[in-house]
Amino acid sequence: DGYIDFMEYVAALSLVLRGKMEQKLRWYFKLYDVDGNGCIDRHELLNIIKAIRAINGGDHETSAEEFTNRVFNRIDVNGDGELSLDEFVEGARKDEEFMEVMMKSLDLSHIVAMI
């Protein structure tokens, strides 16, 4: 409905902190599929990568655009310009760099440490 209630928040937090990798990747996919069409396009992934970099800071060897292009070249198996759930999950499992970015995107260890 466009809003997160307390129970949804707790469920998401639990998943991110204790969920299995497959569950996390499926949840990330739903989160990154901004328009809810069942696929992540270049624009959606690019916006996510930019947001992750803005939050985490640091210097990067490649621009967000170059990284997004590299991800699509590696994991968009059918070459349609969109990542399906299967492509996303399998691609993250096979591509260490992409997996690292996905895991860092919702790394809550600093919050847990404060709690």
C-alpha positions as CSV (number, residue, x, y, z in Angstrom):
1,D,0.0,0.0,0.0
2,G,3.0,2.3,-0.1
3,Y,3.5,2.4,3.6
4,I,5.4,0.2,6.1
5,D,3.7,-0.7,9.3
6,F,5.5,-1.9,12.4
7,M,5.0,-5.6,11.7
8,E,6.3,-5.2,8.1
9,Y,9.3,-3.4,9.5
10,V,10.1,-6.1,12.0
11,A,9.7,-8.9,9.4
12,A,12.0,-7.1,7.0
13,L,14.6,-6.4,9.7
14,S,14.5,-10.1,10.7
15,L,14.9,-11.2,7.2
16,V,17.9,-8.9,6.5
17,L,19.6,-10.0,9.8
18,R,18.8,-13.7,9.9
19,G,17.4,-14.8,6.6
20,K,19.0,-17.2,4.3
21,M,20.8,-15.9,1.3
22,E,18.1,-17.0,-1.2
23,Q,15.5,-15.2,0.9
24,K,17.5,-12.1,1.1
25,L,18.1,-12.0,-2.6
26,R,14.4,-12.5,-3.3
27,W,13.6,-9.7,-0.9
28,Y,16.2,-7.4,-2.4
29,F,14.8,-8.1,-5.9
30,K,11.3,-7.0,-4.8
31,L,12.8,-3.9,-3.2
32,Y,14.8,-3.0,-6.2
33,D,11.9,-3.6,-8.7
34,V,10.6,-0.1,-8.1
35,D,7.8,-0.2,-10.6
36,G,6.7,-3.8,-9.5
37,N,6.7,-5.2,-13.1
38,G,8.7,-8.3,-12.1
39,C,12.0,-7.2,-13.7
40,I,14.8,-4.8,-12.8
41,D,15.8,-2.6,-15.7
42,R,19.0,-0.7,-16.1
43,H,17.5,2.5,-14.8
44,E,16.2,0.9,-11.6
45,L,19.5,-0.8,-10.9
46,L,21.5,2.3,-11.7
47,N,19.4,4.3,-9.2
48,I,19.9,1.6,-6.5
49,I,23.7,1.6,-7.1
50,K,23.8,5.4,-6.9
51,A,21.9,5.3,-3.6
52,I,24.1,2.6,-2.1
53,R,27.2,4.6,-3.0
54,A,25.7,7.8,-1.6
55,I,25.0,6.1,1.7
56,N,28.2,4.1,2.0
57,G,30.5,6.8,0.5
58,G,34.1,5.9,-0.5
59,D,35.9,5.9,-3.8
60,H,35.0,3.5,-6.5
61,E,37.1,2.3,-9.5
62,T,34.1,2.5,-11.8
63,S,31.2,4.9,-12.1
64,A,27.7,3.7,-11.2
65,E,26.9,3.6,-14.9
66,E,29.9,1.4,-15.7
67,F,29.1,-0.9,-12.8
68,T,25.4,-1.2,-13.9
69,N,26.5,-2.0,-17.5
70,R,29.0,-4.6,-16.2
71,V,26.3,-6.3,-14.1
72,F,23.9,-6.4,-17.0
73,N,26.6,-7.8,-19.3
74,R,27.4,-10.5,-16.8
75,I,24.0,-11.6,-15.5
76,D,21.3,-10.6,-18.1
77,V,21.4,-14.1,-19.6
78,N,18.8,-13.6,-22.3
79,G,20.0,-10.1,-23.1
80,D,16.6,-8.4,-22.9
81,G,17.8,-5.4,-20.9
82,E,16.0,-6.6,-17.8
83,L,16.9,-8.8,-14.9
84,S,14.3,-11.4,-14.0
85,L,14.2,-12.8,-10.5
86,D,16.0,-15.9,-11.6
87,E,18.7,-13.9,-13.4
88,F,19.1,-11.7,-10.4
89,V,19.4,-14.5,-7.9
90,E,21.7,-16.7,-10.0
91,G,23.8,-13.7,-11.1
92,A,24.3,-12.6,-7.5
93,R,25.4,-16.1,-6.6
94,K,27.9,-16.3,-9.4
95,D,29.2,-12.7,-9.5
96,E,31.2,-11.9,-6.3
97,E,31.3,-8.2,-6.9
98,F,27.6,-7.9,-7.5
99,M,26.9,-10.1,-4.4
100,E,29.1,-7.8,-2.3
101,V,27.2,-4.7,-3.4
102,M,23.9,-6.3,-2.8
103,M,24.9,-7.4,0.7
104,K,26.3,-4.0,1.6
105,S,23.2,-2.3,0.3
106,L,21.3,-3.3,3.4
107,D,24.1,-4.0,5.9
108,L,22.6,-3.1,9.2
109,S,25.5,-4.2,11.4
110,H,26.3,-0.7,12.5
111,I,22.6,-0.3,13.7
112,V,22.7,-3.6,15.5
113,A,25.9,-2.6,17.2
114,M,24.3,0.6,18.5
115,I,21.2,-1.4,19.8
